[in-house]
């Protein structure tokens, strides 16, 4: 596995990561690696949306979800 050192992490980001790790009862390193893996999976949002399969039986489509997000975004 690759190693990675991070520099210049804002104090509030570090504190949020520490809190998240504690709340999830995970070592900080494991928690951060899990979050980085999540980010890596959605770096290309178009690929993510194209591969998204809506839950079955909800009646909610991707277009419905996009419209809801746009509605909230535009209201703020």
Secondary structure, 3 states (H helix, E strand, C coil): CCCCCCCCCCHHHHHHHHHHHHHCCCCHHHHHHHHHHHHHHCCCHHHHHHHCCCCCCCCCCHHHHHHHHHHHHHHC
